């Protein structure tokens, strides 16, 4: 067993800091979910340990996916992105029409045989970001051309945005923001980016005021803008989250000692950050922020060091997506944004979210692994050249 673990560690490549961050977040996730799921276990009529074991299986499965994803050369993800987009768009449409309806939102489809729900927007995020990175790289020679570059890019962004936004506006907005960042990095003209933003604004307005969840969106915005006038039932989630944070203090109540978990809606997913602050205090909350900032910093280094445009765009898009999602979740928990259904990456309980997030981490590590291997090859090549020089110099006869 020890030999197997050692062999796996030897094959583990890429940025060691990112691996450490992933492990720390995974451990924190297990502690938080175990503490937060008592009420959920009671409602389901099962033990808390049963929910924890299921969550542990997803965490371990995510780590396995991350490991195998980072072993695959990141260049192969260019081809995979095309396949993902072909699958994703019909799947998003199917979800809207026939998906499981929860809180007036059709976000999940049930996988036959295993009876496990699957959130299609998680796949869509990965598909669109990898596809954009591929398209921007391939179109660099004609990047200013409207027909060859702009229309295919704008079409893919807007189609995915509208299909996700009808059921999950917060995720769609974050994905749209990441897409704009990629367009800027990919040298799309300012005029064309402005057109994309204008198109996104039109779609956003249509979804908010004409979409199937228009009442929910308007209500959440009103509660956030005017909490003092809000109906207590509508502001219940935000209020309970603030109570959890306020009672956590500097050092917190200690792991497993949360009291607000019995009142806070979804303390194991959407509001897991509030529970973490309650149990680990301001110190724990800041530590989690530092972990995500450290992850972003390491990814920025990967982006700047990547010799290929596709690797840089891939790492940039995925890292921005994960970091923005993390800070959006934390902002909602502390009252800096309206309530959304965005999970905290690698910490919140959620099967497909953990699995696809893990794949995203694995792809970033694949880019990092490629950089490290090229550096190692370059160092080896320089050493061999130095040896050859020494041999040649040694063979030159001394002058009489």
Secondary structure in CASP SS format (residue, H / E / C, confidence):
PFRMAT SS
TARGET T0000
AUTHOR 0000-0000-0000
METHOD secondary structure of the structure
MODEL  1
X C 1.00
X H 1.00
X H 1.00
X H 1.00
X H 1.00
X H 1.00
X H 1.00
X H 1.00
X H 1.00
X H 1.00
X H 1.00
X C 1.00
X C 1.00
X C 1.00
X C 1.00
X H 1.00
X H 1.00
X H 1.00
X H 1.00
X H 1.00
X H 1.00
X H 1.00
X H 1.00
X H 1.00
X H 1.00
X H 1.00
X H 1.00
X H 1.00
X H 1.00
X H 1.00
X H 1.00
X H 1.00
X H 1.00
X H 1.00
X H 1.00
X H 1.00
X C 1.00
X H 1.00
X H 1.00
X H 1.00
X H 1.00
X H 1.00
X H 1.00
X H 1.00
X C 1.00
X C 1.00
X C 1.00
X H 1.00
X H 1.00
X H 1.00
X H 1.00
X H 1.00
X H 1.00
X H 1.00
X H 1.00
X H 1.00
X H 1.00
X H 1.00
X H 1.00
X H 1.00
X H 1.00
X H 1.00
X H 1.00
X H 1.00
X H 1.00
X H 1.00
X H 1.00
X H 1.00
X H 1.00
X H 1.00
X H 1.00
X C 1.00
X C 1.00
X C 1.00
X C 1.00
X H 1.00
X H 1.00
X H 1.00
X H 1.00
X H 1.00
X H 1.00
X H 1.00
X H 1.00
X H 1.00
X H 1.00
X H 1.00
X H 1.00
X H 1.00
X H 1.00
X H 1.00
X H 1.00
X H 1.00
X H 1.00
X H 1.00
X H 1.00
X H 1.00
X H 1.00
X H 1.00
X C 1.00
X E 1.00
X E 1.00
X E 1.00
X C 1.00
X C 1.00
X E 1.00
X E 1.00
X E 1.00
X E 1.00
X E 1.00
X E 1.00
X E 1.00
X C 1.00
X C 1.00
X C 1.00
X C 1.00
X E 1.00
X E 1.00
X E 1.00
X E 1.00
X H 1.00
X H 1.00
X H 1.00
X H 1.00
X H 1.00
X H 1.00
X H 1.00
X H 1.00
X H 1.00
X H 1.00
X H 1.00
X H 1.00
X H 1.00
X H 1.00
X H 1.00
X H 1.00
X H 1.00
X H 1.00
X H 1.00
X C 1.00
X H 1.00
X H 1.00
X H 1.00
X C 1.00
X C 1.00
X C 1.00
X H 1.00
X H 1.00
X H 1.00
X H 1.00
X H 1.00
X H 1.00
X H 1.00
X H 1.00
X H 1.00
X H 1.00
X H 1.00
X H 1.00
X H 1.00
X H 1.00
X H 1.00
X H 1.00
X H 1.00
X H 1.00
X H 1.00
X H 1.00
X C 1.00
X C 1.00
X C 1.00
X H 1.00
X H 1.00
X H 1.00
X H 1.00
X H 1.00
X H 1.00
X H 1.00
X H 1.00
X H 1.00
X H 1.00
X H 1.00
X H 1.00
X H 1.00
X H 1.00
X H 1.00
X H 1.00
X H 1.00
X C 1.00
X C 1.00
X C 1.00
X C 1.00
X H 1.00
X H 1.00
X H 1.00
X H 1.00
X H 1.00
X H 1.00
X H 1.00
X H 1.00
X H 1.00
X H 1.00
X H 1.00
X H 1.00
X H 1.00
X H 1.00
X H 1.00
X H 1.00
X H 1.00
X H 1.00
X H 1.00
X H 1.00
X H 1.00
X C 1.00
X C 1.00
X C 1.00
X H 1.00
X H 1.00
X H 1.00
X H 1.00
X H 1.00
X H 1.00
X H 1.00
X H 1.00
X H 1.00
X H 1.00
X H 1.00
X H 1.00
X C 1.00
X H 1.00
X H 1.00
X H 1.00
X C 1.00
X C 1.00
X C 1.00
X C 1.00
X C 1.00
X C 1.00
X H 1.00
X H 1.00
X H 1.00
X H 1.00
X H 1.00
X H 1.00
X H 1.00
X H 1.00
X H 1.00
X H 1.00
X H 1.00
X H 1.00
X H 1.00
X C 1.00
X C 1.00
X C 1.00
X C 1.00
X C 1.00
X C 1.00
X C 1.00
X C 1.00
X C 1.00
X C 1.00
X C 1.00
X H 1.00
X H 1.00
X H 1.00
X C 1.00
X C 1.00
X C 1.00
X C 1.00
X C 1.00
X C 1.00
X C 1.00
X C 1.00
X C 1.00
X H 1.00
X H 1.00
X H 1.00
X H 1.00
X H 1.00
X H 1.00
X H 1.00
X H 1.00
X H 1.00
X H 1.00
X H 1.00
X H 1.00
X H 1.00
X H 1.00
X H 1.00
X H 1.00
X H 1.00
X H 1.00
X H 1.00
X H 1.00
X H 1.00
X H 1.00
X H 1.00
X H 1.00
X H 1.00
X H 1.00
X H 1.00
X H 1.00
X H 1.00
X H 1.00
X H 1.00
X H 1.00
X H 1.00
X H 1.00
X C 1.00
X C 1.00
X C 1.00
X H 1.00
X H 1.00
X H 1.00
X H 1.00
X H 1.00
X H 1.00
X H 1.00
X H 1.00
X H 1.00
X H 1.00
X H 1.00
X H 1.00
X H 1.00
X H 1.00
X H 1.00
X H 1.00
X H 1.00
X H 1.00
X H 1.00
X H 1.00
X H 1.00
X H 1.00
X H 1.00
X H 1.00
X H 1.00
X C 1.00
X C 1.00
X C 1.00
X C 1.00
X C 1.00
X C 1.00
X C 1.00
X C 1.00
X C 1.00
X C 1.00
X C 1.00
X C 1.00
X C 1.00
X C 1.00
X C 1.00
X C 1.00
X C 1.00
X H 1.00
X H 1.00
X H 1.00
X H 1.00
X H 1.00
X H 1.00
X H 1.00
X H 1.00
X H 1.00
X H 1.00
X H 1.00
X H 1.00
X H 1.00
X H 1.00
X H 1.00
X H 1.00
X H 1.00
X H 1.00
X H 1.00
X H 1.00
X H 1.00
X H 1.00
X H 1.00
X H 1.00
X H 1.00
X H 1.00
X H 1.00
X H 1.00
X H 1.00
X H 1.00
X H 1.00
X H 1.00
X H 1.00
X H 1.00
X H 1.00
X H 1.00
X H 1.00
X H 1.00
X H 1.00
X H 1.00
X H 1.00
X H 1.00
X H 1.00
X H 1.00
X H 1.00
X C 1.00
X C 1.00
X C 1.00
X C 1.00
X C 1.00
END
